[in-house]
Amino acid sequence: MSTPNEENLCRTDMGKIESDVSDIRTAIKKVHDVMGAKTWVGATADMWASDFNGRMTSLSRLFDSFPAEEQRLIAKAQKDQAASDRKYHGHA
């Protein structure tokens, strides 16, 4: 019996996250596409749009950090998997 492959699990999970991030980015773009002069206007609308855009900028920065974090997590999973395999096979 072998140990679960941590790297594959990590890659699978990160793939799911990437898919979800893509879906969120698509939804955000749809909101941006309907925002404009033909929708709600005025000071309150401007404040809402400013808040929305600020939050979306922060969210975008977070999403942009995922590739580097993915590589870090995969490298850690590889290291953990190697250690687990050595222990499993009696080479601790």
C-alpha positions as semicolon CSV with decimal commas, in nm:
position;residue;x (nm);y (nm);z (nm)
1;M;0,000;0,000;0,000
2;S;0,144;0,338;-0,094
3;T;0,097;0,677;0,061
4;P;-0,126;0,933;-0,113
5;N;0,066;1,143;-0,362
6;E;0,075;1,486;-0,198
7;E;0,200;1,658;-0,512
8;N;-0,090;1,526;-0,722
9;L;-0,340;1,623;-0,453
10;C;-0,189;1,971;-0,437
11;R;-0,195;2,009;-0,817
12;T;-0,558;1,893;-0,827
13;D;-0,661;2,138;-0,556
14;M;-0,474;2,425;-0,721
15;G;-0,638;2,339;-1,053
16;K;-0,978;2,370;-0,887
17;I;-0,877;2,706;-0,741
18;E;-0,756;2,830;-1,080
19;S;-1,089;2,730;-1,234
20;D;-1,282;2,910;-0,960
21;V;-1,064;3,220;-0,994
22;S;-1,136;3,221;-1,367
23;D;-1,509;3,201;-1,297
24;I;-1,486;3,489;-1,049
25;R;-1,287;3,703;-1,294
26;T;-1,554;3,636;-1,559
27;A;-1,830;3,741;-1,318
28;I;-1,641;4,058;-1,225
29;K;-1,598;4,144;-1,593
30;K;-1,973;4,104;-1,644
31;V;-2,038;4,351;-1,361
32;H;-1,790;4,596;-1,512
33;D;-1,956;4,558;-1,851
34;V;-2,296;4,667;-1,719
35;M;-2,161;4,953;-1,509
36;G;-2,168;5,287;-1,681
37;A;-2,362;5,603;-1,753
38;K;-2,676;5,411;-1,854
39;T;-2,709;5,252;-1,512
40;W;-2,735;5,407;-1,169
41;V;-2,581;5,758;-1,158
42;G;-2,505;6,017;-0,893
43;A;-2,284;6,058;-0,590
44;T;-2,403;5,737;-0,423
45;A;-2,343;5,540;-0,743
46;D;-1,998;5,692;-0,775
47;M;-1,913;5,595;-0,415
48;W;-2,039;5,242;-0,473
49;A;-1,840;5,212;-0,796
50;S;-1,526;5,345;-0,627
51;D;-1,565;5,096;-0,343
52;F;-1,635;4,814;-0,589
53;N;-1,332;4,899;-0,800
54;G;-1,108;4,918;-0,492
55;R;-1,224;4,579;-0,373
56;M;-1,182;4,429;-0,719
57;T;-0,828;4,568;-0,740
58;S;-0,743;4,402;-0,408
59;L;-0,904;4,078;-0,522
60;S;-0,713;4,089;-0,849
61;R;-0,383;4,132;-0,661
62;L;-0,471;3,831;-0,448
63;F;-0,555;3,623;-0,756
64;D;-0,231;3,735;-0,925
65;S;-0,035;3,601;-0,627
66;F;-0,174;3,248;-0,673
67;P;0,078;3,119;-0,933
68;A;0,376;3,185;-0,707
69;E;0,192;3,041;-0,407
70;E;0,095;2,738;-0,615
71;Q;0,460;2,671;-0,698
72;R;0,557;2,710;-0,332
73;L;0,286;2,466;-0,222
74;I;0,376;2,213;-0,491
75;A;0,744;2,227;-0,391
76;K;0,643;2,173;-0,028
77;A;0,417;1,882;-0,128
78;Q;0,703;1,726;-0,324
79;K;0,933;1,758;-0,024
80;D;0,668;1,620;0,213
81;Q;0,592;1,334;-0,028
82;A;0,958;1,238;-0,053
83;A;0,987;1,235;0,327
84;S;0,669;1,030;0,358
85;D;0,788;0,783;0,095
86;R;1,125;0,742;0,269
87;K;0,950;0,680;0,601
88;Y;0,700;0,439;0,441
89;H;0,977;0,239;0,279
90;G;1,185;0,235;0,595
91;H;1,447;0,488;0,487
92;A;1,370;0,756;0,746
